[in-house]
Amino acid sequence: MSPEMRIIELETRQAFQDDTIQALNDVVVEQGRVIERLQLQMAELIKRYEEMVGQYGSEGEEAPPPHY
């Protein structure tokens, strides 16, 4: 294989690798956004749970049945 052909082959591989790295980076960024949203939702659920526990008194007391 001539040096010129090797350079072309290497440049082609680098171009594909650059595209793959960019695609992977895009996925990582989107996953970061999803994780951040999930963390916010989880914090809100914990807050609601703690409010509900506070409404029904201490954990020793049993909540009234749903038909009441």
C-alpha positions as CSV (number, residue, x, y, z in Angstrom):
1,M,0.0,0.0,0.0
2,S,1.4,3.4,-1.0
3,P,2.0,6.1,1.6
4,E,-0.7,8.2,0.0
5,M,-3.3,5.4,0.2
6,R,-2.4,4.9,3.9
7,I,-2.9,8.5,4.6
8,I,-6.3,8.5,2.9
9,E,-7.2,5.4,4.8
10,L,-6.2,7.0,8.1
11,E,-8.1,10.2,7.3
12,T,-11.2,8.2,6.5
13,R,-11.0,6.3,9.8
14,Q,-10.5,9.5,11.7
15,A,-13.6,11.0,10.1
16,F,-15.7,8.0,11.1
17,Q,-14.2,8.1,14.6
18,D,-15.0,11.8,14.9
19,D,-18.6,11.1,13.9
20,T,-18.9,8.2,16.4
21,I,-17.4,10.3,19.2
22,Q,-19.9,13.1,18.5
23,A,-22.8,10.7,18.5
24,L,-21.7,9.2,21.8
25,N,-21.2,12.7,23.3
26,D,-24.8,13.6,22.2
27,V,-26.1,10.5,23.9
28,V,-24.2,11.3,27.1
29,V,-25.5,14.8,27.2
30,E,-29.1,13.7,26.7
31,Q,-28.7,11.1,29.4
32,G,-27.4,13.8,31.7
33,R,-30.5,15.8,31.1
34,V,-32.7,12.8,31.8
35,I,-30.9,12.0,35.0
36,E,-31.3,15.6,36.1
37,R,-35.1,15.5,35.4
38,L,-35.4,12.2,37.3
39,Q,-33.5,13.6,40.3
40,L,-35.9,16.5,40.4
41,Q,-38.9,14.2,40.1
42,M,-37.6,12.0,42.8
43,A,-37.0,14.9,45.2
44,E,-40.6,16.0,44.6
45,L,-41.9,12.5,45.3
46,I,-39.9,12.3,48.5
47,K,-41.3,15.7,49.5
48,R,-44.9,14.6,48.8
49,Y,-44.3,11.4,50.7
50,E,-43.0,13.2,53.7
51,E,-46.0,15.5,53.6
52,M,-48.4,12.6,53.5
53,V,-46.7,10.9,56.4
54,G,-47.0,14.1,58.4
55,Q,-50.7,14.3,57.7
56,Y,-51.4,10.8,59.1
57,G,-49.4,11.4,62.3
58,S,-46.5,9.3,63.5
59,E,-45.5,6.1,61.8
60,G,-46.9,4.1,64.7
61,E,-50.5,5.0,63.8
62,E,-52.2,3.2,61.0
63,A,-53.8,5.3,58.2
64,P,-57.6,5.1,58.0
65,P,-59.0,2.7,55.4
66,P,-59.5,4.2,51.9
67,H,-63.3,4.0,52.2
68,Y,-63.3,6.6,55.1
